[in-house]
């Protein structure tokens, strides 16, 4: 499992900013990618962001997978 998962989370402020702007910090994209790759369930806020930024999360998953090989 990724240790990154325990060091960062989607806060209320990050989620509100996403709802208002459609933008999240790069760390959120990485968090969602790593949680998805690990099979860890997303929170409702994380899932909402994932749905809106699926392409970005998938790109991050591809980068992470490439770096593992």
PDB file of N, CA, C and O in Angstrom:
ATOM      1  N   UNK A   1       0.846  -1.185   0.000  1.00  0.00           N
ATOM      2  CA  UNK A   1       0.000   0.000   0.000  1.00  0.00           C
ATOM      3  C   UNK A   1       0.888   1.244   0.000  1.00  0.00           C
ATOM      4  O   UNK A   1       2.013   1.217   0.499  1.00  0.00           O
ATOM      5  N   UNK A   2       0.384   2.300  -0.548  1.00  0.00           N
ATOM      6  CA  UNK A   2       1.134   3.541  -0.628  1.00  0.00           C
ATOM      7  C   UNK A   2       1.082   4.287   0.710  1.00  0.00           C
ATOM      8  O   UNK A   2       0.000   4.493   1.259  1.00  0.00           O
ATOM      9  N   UNK A   3       2.238   4.690   1.235  1.00  0.00           N
ATOM     10  CA  UNK A   3       2.257   5.465   2.471  1.00  0.00           C
ATOM     11  C   UNK A   3       1.663   6.847   2.247  1.00  0.00           C
ATOM     12  O   UNK A   3       1.190   7.481   3.190  1.00  0.00           O
ATOM     13  N   UNK A   4       1.684   7.317   1.011  1.00  0.00           N
ATOM     14  CA  UNK A   4       1.135   8.625   0.653  1.00  0.00           C
ATOM     15  C   UNK A   4      -0.327   8.749   1.090  1.00  0.00           C
ATOM     16  O   UNK A   4      -0.791   9.845   1.406  1.00  0.00           O
ATOM     17  N   UNK A   5      -1.040   7.643   1.107  1.00  0.00           N
ATOM     18  CA  UNK A   5      -2.465   7.680   1.404  1.00  0.00           C
ATOM     19  C   UNK A   5      -2.765   8.217   2.796  1.00  0.00           C
ATOM     20  O   UNK A   5      -3.825   8.804   3.014  1.00  0.00           O
ATOM     21  N   UNK A   6      -1.868   8.031   3.721  1.00  0.00           N
ATOM     22  CA  UNK A   6      -2.142   8.460   5.084  1.00  0.00           C
ATOM     23  C   UNK A   6      -1.644   9.868   5.374  1.00  0.00           C
ATOM     24  O   UNK A   6      -1.922  10.412   6.442  1.00  0.00           O
ATOM     25  N   UNK A   7      -0.915  10.463   4.442  1.00  0.00           N
ATOM     26  CA  UNK A   7      -0.311  11.763   4.685  1.00  0.00           C
ATOM     27  C   UNK A   7      -1.082  12.924   4.067  1.00  0.00           C
ATOM     28  O   UNK A   7      -0.743  14.080   4.317  1.00  0.00           O
ATOM     29  N   UNK A   8      -2.095  12.652   3.279  1.00  0.00           N
ATOM     30  CA  UNK A   8      -2.796  13.719   2.581  1.00  0.00           C
ATOM     31  C   UNK A   8      -4.247  13.330   2.422  1.00  0.00           C
ATOM     32  O   UNK A   8      -4.560  12.156   2.221  1.00  0.00           O
ATOM     33  N   UNK A   9      -5.131  14.296   2.509  1.00  0.00           N
ATOM     34  CA  UNK A   9      -6.553  14.008   2.323  1.00  0.00           C
ATOM     35  C   UNK A   9      -7.245  15.211   1.689  1.00  0.00           C
ATOM     36  O   UNK A   9      -6.713  16.321   1.663  1.00  0.00           O
ATOM     37  N   UNK A  10      -8.438  14.957   1.183  1.00  0.00           N
ATOM     38  CA  UNK A  10      -9.245  16.020   0.604  1.00  0.00           C
ATOM     39  C   UNK A  10      -9.987  16.708   1.753  1.00  0.00           C
ATOM     40  O   UNK A  10     -10.866  16.119   2.382  1.00  0.00           O
ATOM     41  N   UNK A  11      -9.624  17.939   2.009  1.00  0.00           N
ATOM     42  CA  UNK A  11     -10.265  18.701   3.077  1.00  0.00           C
ATOM     43  C   UNK A  11     -11.534  19.371   2.551  1.00  0.00           C
ATOM     44  O   UNK A  11     -11.780  19.399   1.345  1.00  0.00           O
ATOM     45  N   UNK A  12     -12.327  19.904   3.463  1.00  0.00           N
ATOM     46  CA  UNK A  12     -13.526  20.649   3.059  1.00  0.00           C
ATOM     47  C   UNK A  12     -13.154  21.822   2.157  1.00  0.00           C
ATOM     48  O   UNK A  12     -13.848  22.102   1.180  1.00  0.00           O
ATOM     49  N   UNK A  13     -12.058  22.510   2.484  1.00  0.00           N
ATOM     50  CA  UNK A  13     -11.624  23.649   1.676  1.00  0.00           C
ATOM     51  C   UNK A  13     -11.229  23.216   0.266  1.00  0.00           C
ATOM     52  O   UNK A  13     -11.605  23.861  -0.713  1.00  0.00           O
ATOM     53  N   UNK A  14     -10.480  22.134   0.165  1.00  0.00           N
ATOM     54  CA  UNK A  14     -10.090  21.636  -1.158  1.00  0.00           C
ATOM     55  C   UNK A  14     -11.337  21.280  -1.962  1.00  0.00           C
ATOM     56  O   UNK A  14     -11.434  21.602  -3.146  1.00  0.00           O
ATOM     57  N   UNK A  15     -12.287  20.615  -1.312  1.00  0.00           N
ATOM     58  CA  UNK A  15     -13.502  20.226  -2.022  1.00  0.00           C
ATOM     59  C   UNK A  15     -14.314  21.451  -2.448  1.00  0.00           C
ATOM     60  O   UNK A  15     -14.793  21.508  -3.581  1.00  0.00           O
ATOM     61  N   UNK A  16     -14.470  22.415  -1.568  1.00  0.00           N
ATOM     62  CA  UNK A  16     -15.204  23.643  -1.922  1.00  0.00           C
ATOM     63  C   UNK A  16     -14.519  24.369  -3.074  1.00  0.00           C
ATOM     64  O   UNK A  16     -15.174  24.842  -4.003  1.00  0.00           O
ATOM     65  N   UNK A  17     -13.206  24.449  -3.002  1.00  0.00           N
ATOM     66  CA  UNK A  17     -12.460  25.088  -4.093  1.00  0.00           C
ATOM     67  C   UNK A  17     -12.691  24.341  -5.408  1.00  0.00           C
ATOM     68  O   UNK A  17     -12.853  24.962  -6.458  1.00  0.00           O
ATOM     69  N   UNK A  18     -12.706  23.011  -5.347  1.00  0.00           N
ATOM     70  CA  UNK A  18     -12.969  22.218  -6.552  1.00  0.00           C
ATOM     71  C   UNK A  18     -14.367  22.510  -7.102  1.00  0.00           C
ATOM     72  O   UNK A  18     -14.537  22.717  -8.303  1.00  0.00           O
ATOM     73  N   UNK A  19     -15.351  22.524  -6.227  1.00  0.00           N
ATOM     74  CA  UNK A  19     -16.731  22.793  -6.661  1.00  0.00           C
ATOM     75  C   UNK A  19     -16.826  24.168  -7.315  1.00  0.00           C
ATOM     76  O   UNK A  19     -17.525  24.336  -8.314  1.00  0.00           O
ATOM     77  N   UNK A  20     -16.131  25.141  -6.757  1.00  0.00           N
ATOM     78  CA  UNK A  20     -16.199  26.513  -7.275  1.00  0.00           C
ATOM     79  C   UNK A  20     -15.346  26.755  -8.511  1.00  0.00           C
ATOM     80  O   UNK A  20     -15.683  27.596  -9.344  1.00  0.00           O
ATOM     81  N   UNK A  21     -14.238  26.019  -8.635  1.00  0.00           N
ATOM     82  CA  UNK A  21     -13.302  26.321  -9.720  1.00  0.00           C
ATOM     83  C   UNK A  21     -13.038  25.154 -10.671  1.00  0.00           C
ATOM     84  O   UNK A  21     -12.598  25.359 -11.802  1.00  0.00           O
ATOM     85  N   UNK A  22     -13.305  23.933 -10.213  1.00  0.00           N
ATOM     86  CA  UNK A  22     -12.981  22.758 -11.022  1.00  0.00           C
ATOM     87  C   UNK A  22     -11.511  22.392 -10.967  1.00  0.00           C
ATOM     88  O   UNK A  22     -11.042  21.567 -11.752  1.00  0.00           O
ATOM     89  N   UNK A  23     -10.777  23.007 -10.038  1.00  0.00           N
ATOM     90  CA  UNK A  23      -9.338  22.800  -9.928  1.00  0.00           C
ATOM     91  C   UNK A  23      -9.002  22.221  -8.556  1.00  0.00           C
ATOM     92  O   UNK A  23      -9.577  22.612  -7.540  1.00  0.00           O
ATOM     93  N   UNK A  24      -8.053  21.273  -8.551  1.00  0.00           N
ATOM     94  CA  UNK A  24      -7.537  20.730  -7.291  1.00  0.00           C
ATOM     95  C   UNK A  24      -6.014  20.734  -7.341  1.00  0.00           C
ATOM     96  O   UNK A  24      -5.429  20.756  -8.425  1.00  0.00           O
ATOM     97  N   UNK A  25      -5.365  20.713  -6.175  1.00  0.00           N
ATOM     98  CA  UNK A  25      -3.904  20.597  -6.165  1.00  0.00           C
ATOM     99  C   UNK A  25      -3.472  19.273  -6.801  1.00  0.00           C
ATOM    100  O   UNK A  25      -4.210  18.289  -6.767  1.00  0.00           O
ATOM    101  N   UNK A  26      -2.292  19.261  -7.369  1.00  0.00           N
ATOM    102  CA  UNK A  26      -1.733  18.048  -7.998  1.00  0.00           C
ATOM    103  C   UNK A  26      -1.725  16.879  -7.022  1.00  0.00           C
ATOM    104  O   UNK A  26      -1.912  15.730  -7.423  1.00  0.00           O
ATOM    105  N   UNK A  27      -1.508  17.170  -5.738  1.00  0.00           N
ATOM    106  CA  UNK A  27      -1.482  16.111  -4.727  1.00  0.00           C
ATOM    107  C   UNK A  27      -2.802  15.340  -4.675  1.00  0.00           C
ATOM    108  O   UNK A  27      -2.813  14.146  -4.378  1.00  0.00           O
ATOM    109  N   UNK A  28      -3.907  16.017  -4.961  1.00  0.00           N
ATOM    110  CA  UNK A  28      -5.216  15.348  -4.937  1.00  0.00           C
ATOM    111  C   UNK A  28      -5.309  14.355  -6.093  1.00  0.00           C
ATOM    112  O   UNK A  28      -5.807  13.243  -5.919  1.00  0.00           O
ATOM    113  N   UNK A  29      -4.834  14.750  -7.261  1.00  0.00           N
ATOM    114  CA  UNK A  29      -4.841  13.837  -8.407  1.00  0.00           C
ATOM    115  C   UNK A  29      -4.000  12.600  -8.082  1.00  0.00           C
ATOM    116  O   UNK A  29      -4.402  11.472  -8.369  1.00  0.00           O
ATOM    117  N   UNK A  30      -2.842  12.822  -7.487  1.00  0.00           N
ATOM    118  CA  UNK A  30      -1.963  11.704  -7.108  1.00  0.00           C
ATOM    119  C   UNK A  30      -2.631  10.826  -6.055  1.00  0.00           C
ATOM    120  O   UNK A  30      -2.570   9.600  -6.144  1.00  0.00           O
ATOM    121  N   UNK A  31      -3.257  11.431  -5.074  1.00  0.00           N
ATOM    122  CA  UNK A  31      -3.968  10.677  -4.044  1.00  0.00           C
ATOM    123  C   UNK A  31      -5.037   9.787  -4.667  1.00  0.00           C
ATOM    124  O   UNK A  31      -5.118   8.599  -4.359  1.00  0.00           O
ATOM    125  N   UNK A  32      -5.850  10.360  -5.538  1.00  0.00           N
ATOM    126  CA  UNK A  32      -6.934   9.597  -6.167  1.00  0.00           C
ATOM    127  C   UNK A  32      -6.373   8.471  -7.028  1.00  0.00           C
ATOM    128  O   UNK A  32      -6.923   7.369  -7.048  1.00  0.00           O
ATOM    129  N   UNK A  33      -5.290   8.742  -7.733  1.00  0.00           N
ATOM    130  CA  UNK A  33      -4.666   7.702  -8.558  1.00  0.00           C
ATOM    131  C   UNK A  33      -4.165   6.554  -7.688  1.00  0.00           C
ATOM    132  O   UNK A  33      -4.412   5.388  -7.995  1.00  0.00           O
ATOM    133  N   UNK A  34      -3.472   6.873  -6.619  1.00  0.00           N
ATOM    134  CA  UNK A  34      -2.908   5.832  -5.754  1.00  0.00           C
ATOM    135  C   UNK A  34      -3.995   5.050  -5.024  1.00  0.00           C
ATOM    136  O   UNK A  34      -3.886   3.834  -4.868  1.00  0.00           O
ATOM    137  N   UNK A  35      -5.035   5.736  -4.578  1.00  0.00           N
ATOM    138  CA  UNK A  35      -6.135   5.026  -3.925  1.00  0.00           C
ATOM    139  C   UNK A  35      -6.826   4.097  -4.911  1.00  0.00           C
ATOM    140  O   UNK A  35      -7.169   2.965  -4.570  1.00  0.00           O
ATOM    141  N   UNK A  36      -7.030   4.572  -6.127  1.00  0.00           N
ATOM    142  CA  UNK A  36      -7.666   3.754  -7.156  1.00  0.00           C
ATOM    143  C   UNK A  36      -6.806   2.535  -7.474  1.00  0.00           C
ATOM    144  O   UNK A  36      -7.320   1.421  -7.577  1.00  0.00           O
ATOM    145  N   UNK A  37      -5.518   2.741  -7.627  1.00  0.00           N
ATOM    146  CA  UNK A  37      -4.611   1.636  -7.930  1.00  0.00           C
ATOM    147  C   UNK A  37      -4.559   0.611  -6.795  1.00  0.00           C
ATOM    148  O   UNK A  37      -4.370  -0.580  -7.039  1.00  0.00           O
ATOM    149  N   UNK A  38      -4.724   1.074  -5.565  1.00  0.00           N
ATOM    150  CA  UNK A  38      -4.653   0.197  -4.398  1.00  0.00           C
ATOM    151  C   UNK A  38      -5.990  -0.453  -4.066  1.00  0.00           C
ATOM    152  O   UNK A  38      -6.057  -1.328  -3.203  1.00  0.00           O
ATOM    153  N   UNK A  39      -7.053  -0.033  -4.745  1.00  0.00           N
ATOM    154  CA  UNK A  39      -8.368  -0.582  -4.462  1.00  0.00           C
ATOM    155  C   UNK A  39      -8.985  -0.023  -3.186  1.00  0.00           C
ATOM    156  O   UNK A  39      -9.899  -0.618  -2.616  1.00  0.00           O
ATOM    157  N   UNK A  40      -8.477   1.126  -2.743  1.00  0.00           N
ATOM    158  CA  UNK A  40      -9.005   1.765  -1.533  1.00  0.00           C
ATOM    159  C   UNK A  40     -10.244   2.574  -1.917  1.00  0.00           C
ATOM    160  O   UNK A  40     -10.242   3.304  -2.909  1.00  0.00           O
ATOM    161  N   UNK A  41     -11.289   2.434  -1.125  1.00  0.00           N
ATOM    162  CA  UNK A  41     -12.539   3.136  -1.411  1.00  0.00           C
ATOM    163  C   UNK A  41     -12.355   4.646  -1.273  1.00  0.00           C
ATOM    164  O   UNK A  41     -11.730   5.130  -0.330  1.00  0.00           O
ATOM    165  N   UNK A  42     -12.918   5.379  -2.240  1.00  0.00           N
ATOM    166  CA  UNK A  42     -12.865   6.836  -2.208  1.00  0.00           C
ATOM    167  C   UNK A  42     -13.990   7.374  -1.340  1.00  0.00           C
ATOM    168  O   UNK A  42     -15.066   6.781  -1.264  1.00  0.00           O
ATOM    169  N   UNK A  43     -13.735   8.501  -0.688  1.00  0.00           N
ATOM    170  CA  UNK A  43     -14.806   9.180   0.039  1.00  0.00           C
ATOM    171  C   UNK A  43     -15.765   9.768  -0.989  1.00  0.00           C
ATOM    172  O   UNK A  43     -15.455   9.786  -2.180  1.00  0.00           O
ATOM    173  N   UNK A  44     -16.906  10.240  -0.554  1.00  0.00           N
ATOM    174  CA  UNK A  44     -17.865  10.823  -1.496  1.00  0.00           C
ATOM    175  C   UNK A  44     -17.285  12.061  -2.171  1.00  0.00           C
ATOM    176  O   UNK A  44     -17.530  12.290  -3.356  1.00  0.00           O
ATOM    177  N   UNK A  45     -16.520  12.861  -1.432  1.00  0.00           N
ATOM    178  CA  UNK A  45     -15.894  14.037  -2.025  1.00  0.00           C
ATOM    179  C   UNK A  45     -14.816  13.629  -3.026  1.00  0.00           C
ATOM    180  O   UNK A  45     -14.722  14.203  -4.111  1.00  0.00           O
ATOM    181  N   UNK A  46     -14.009  12.645  -2.663  1.00  0.00           N
ATOM    182  CA  UNK A  46     -12.983  12.156  -3.575  1.00  0.00           C
ATOM    183  C   UNK A  46     -13.615  11.591  -4.846  1.00  0.00           C
ATOM    184  O   UNK A  46     -13.120  11.822  -5.949  1.00  0.00           O
ATOM    185  N   UNK A  47     -14.705  10.854  -4.685  1.00  0.00           N
ATOM    186  CA  UNK A  47     -15.372  10.274  -5.842  1.00  0.00           C
ATOM    187  C   UNK A  47     -15.921  11.357  -6.763  1.00  0.00           C
ATOM    188  O   UNK A  47     -15.841  11.234  -7.985  1.00  0.00           O
ATOM    189  N   UNK A  48     -16.472  12.410  -6.185  1.00  0.00           N
ATOM    190  CA  UNK A  48     -16.983  13.520  -7.004  1.00  0.00           C
ATOM    191  C   UNK A  48     -15.853  14.157  -7.810  1.00  0.00           C
ATOM    192  O   UNK A  48     -16.016  14.459  -8.992  1.00  0.00           O
ATOM    193  N   UNK A  49     -14.724  14.353  -7.169  1.00  0.00           N
ATOM    194  CA  UNK A  49     -13.566  14.921  -7.866  1.00  0.00           C
ATOM    195  C   UNK A  49     -13.080  13.938  -8.935  1.00  0.00           C
ATOM    196  O   UNK A  49     -12.791  14.336 -10.063  1.00  0.00           O
ATOM    197  N   UNK A  50     -12.994  12.674  -8.582  1.00  0.00           N
ATOM    198  CA  UNK A  50     -12.574  11.648  -9.537  1.00  0.00           C
ATOM    199  C   UNK A  50     -13.464  11.666 -10.774  1.00  0.00           C
ATOM    200  O   UNK A  50     -12.966  11.594 -11.897  1.00  0.00           O
ATOM    201  N   UNK A  51     -14.764  11.761 -10.577  1.00  0.00           N
ATOM    202  CA  UNK A  51     -15.695  11.767 -11.715  1.00  0.00           C
ATOM    203  C   UNK A  51     -15.459  12.972 -12.624  1.00  0.00           C
ATOM    204  O   UNK A  51     -15.561  12.863 -13.846  1.00  0.00           O
ATOM    205  N   UNK A  52     -15.149  14.102 -12.033  1.00  0.00           N
ATOM    206  CA  UNK A  52     -14.926  15.307 -12.816  1.00  0.00           C
ATOM    207  C   UNK A  52     -13.557  15.379 -13.465  1.00  0.00           C
ATOM    208  O   UNK A  52     -13.374  16.067 -14.469  1.00  0.00           O
ATOM    209  N   UNK A  53     -12.598  14.670 -12.893  1.00  0.00           N
ATOM    210  CA  UNK A  53     -11.214  14.750 -13.379  1.00  0.00           C
ATOM    211  C   UNK A  53     -10.659  13.365 -13.718  1.00  0.00           C
ATOM    212  O   UNK A  53      -9.477  13.093 -13.508  1.00  0.00           O
ATOM    213  N   UNK A  54     -11.515  12.503 -14.239  1.00  0.00           N
ATOM    214  CA  UNK A  54     -11.115  11.126 -14.536  1.00  0.00           C
ATOM    215  C   UNK A  54      -9.917  11.067 -15.474  1.00  0.00           C
ATOM    216  O   UNK A  54      -9.002  10.276 -15.250  1.00  0.00           O
ATOM    217  N   UNK A  55      -9.905  11.879 -16.507  1.00  0.00           N
ATOM    218  CA  UNK A  55      -8.791  11.847 -17.469  1.00  0.00           C
ATOM    219  C   UNK A  55      -7.475  12.180 -16.782  1.00  0.00           C
ATOM    220  O   UNK A  55      -6.458  11.539 -17.046  1.00  0.00           O
ATOM    221  N   UNK A  56      -7.484  13.174 -15.907  1.00  0.00           N
ATOM    222  CA  UNK A  56      -6.269  13.565 -15.197  1.00  0.00           C
ATOM    223  C   UNK A  56      -5.802  12.465 -14.253  1.00  0.00           C
ATOM    224  O   UNK A  56      -4.606  12.195 -14.145  1.00  0.00           O
ATOM    225  N   UNK A  57      -6.750  11.834 -13.573  1.00  0.00           N
ATOM    226  CA  UNK A  57      -6.403  10.736 -12.657  1.00  0.00           C
ATOM    227  C   UNK A  57      -5.834   9.562 -13.458  1.00  0.00           C
ATOM    228  O   UNK A  57      -4.846   8.952 -13.049  1.00  0.00           O
ATOM    229  N   UNK A  58      -6.452   9.247 -14.589  1.00  0.00           N
ATOM    230  CA  UNK A  58      -5.947   8.146 -15.415  1.00  0.00           C
ATOM    231  C   UNK A  58      -4.552   8.431 -15.952  1.00  0.00           C
ATOM    232  O   UNK A  58      -3.730   7.519 -16.047  1.00  0.00           O
ATOM    233  N   UNK A  59      -4.276   9.670 -16.299  1.00  0.00           N
ATOM    234  CA  UNK A  59      -2.927  10.040 -16.738  1.00  0.00           C
ATOM    235  C   UNK A  59      -1.916   9.816 -15.608  1.00  0.00           C
ATOM    236  O   UNK A  59      -0.811   9.323 -15.838  1.00  0.00           O
ATOM    237  N   UNK A  60      -2.308  10.183 -14.397  1.00  0.00           N
ATOM    238  CA  UNK A  60      -1.420   9.996 -13.241  1.00  0.00           C
ATOM    239  C   UNK A  60      -1.201   8.508 -12.973  1.00  0.00           C
ATOM    240  O   UNK A  60      -0.087   8.102 -12.642  1.00  0.00           O
ATOM    241  N   UNK A  61      -2.234   7.700 -13.109  1.00  0.00           N
ATOM    242  CA  UNK A  61      -2.095   6.253 -12.936  1.00  0.00           C
ATOM    243  C   UNK A  61      -1.088   5.710 -13.947  1.00  0.00           C
ATOM    244  O   UNK A  61      -0.236   4.891 -13.601  1.00  0.00           O
ATOM    245  N   UNK A  62      -1.185   6.161 -15.180  1.00  0.00           N
ATOM    246  CA  UNK A  62      -0.247   5.697 -16.211  1.00  0.00           C
ATOM    247  C   UNK A  62       1.186   6.106 -15.866  1.00  0.00           C
ATOM    248  O   UNK A  62       2.111   5.316 -16.055  1.00  0.00           O
ATOM    249  N   UNK A  63       1.381   7.323 -15.365  1.00  0.00           N
ATOM    250  CA  UNK A  63       2.725   7.779 -14.980  1.00  0.00           C
ATOM    251  C   UNK A  63       3.275   6.918 -13.832  1.00  0.00           C
ATOM    252  O   UNK A  63       4.426   6.482 -13.870  1.00  0.00           O
ATOM    253  N   UNK A  64       2.457   6.685 -12.835  1.00  0.00           N
ATOM    254  CA  UNK A  64       2.891   5.896 -11.675  1.00  0.00           C
ATOM    255  C   UNK A  64       3.244   4.476 -12.121  1.00  0.00           C
ATOM    256  O   UNK A  64       4.277   3.933 -11.728  1.00  0.00           O
ATOM    257  N   UNK A  65       2.385   3.884 -12.938  1.00  0.00           N
ATOM    258  CA  UNK A  65       2.630   2.515 -13.404  1.00  0.00           C
ATOM    259  C   UNK A  65       3.910   2.451 -14.234  1.00  0.00           C
ATOM    260  O   UNK A  65       4.674   1.492 -14.126  1.00  0.00           O
ATOM    261  N   UNK A  66       4.143   3.457 -15.052  1.00  0.00           N
ATOM    262  CA  UNK A  66       5.349   3.472 -15.891  1.00  0.00           C
ATOM    263  C   UNK A  66       6.605   3.561 -15.014  1.00  0.00           C
ATOM    264  O   UNK A  66       7.610   2.909 -15.296  1.00  0.00           O
ATOM    265  N   UNK A  67       6.541   4.364 -13.962  1.00  0.00           N
ATOM    266  CA  UNK A  67       7.695   4.531 -13.075  1.00  0.00           C
ATOM    267  C   UNK A  67       7.985   3.289 -12.240  1.00  0.00           C
ATOM    268  O   UNK A  67       9.108   3.105 -11.771  1.00  0.00           O
ATOM    269  N   UNK A  68       6.984   2.442 -12.054  1.00  0.00           N
ATOM    270  CA  UNK A  68       7.184   1.205 -11.301  1.00  0.00           C
ATOM    271  C   UNK A  68       7.962   0.174 -12.103  1.00  0.00           C
ATOM    272  O   UNK A  68       8.641  -0.679 -11.532  1.00  0.00           O
ATOM    273  N   UNK A  69       7.865   0.250 -13.415  1.00  0.00           N
ATOM    274  CA  UNK A  69       8.509  -0.755 -14.286  1.00  0.00           C
ATOM    275  C   UNK A  69       9.913  -0.397 -14.636  1.00  0.00           C
ATOM    276  O   UNK A  69      10.579  -1.140 -15.356  1.00  0.00           O
TER     277      UNK A  69
END
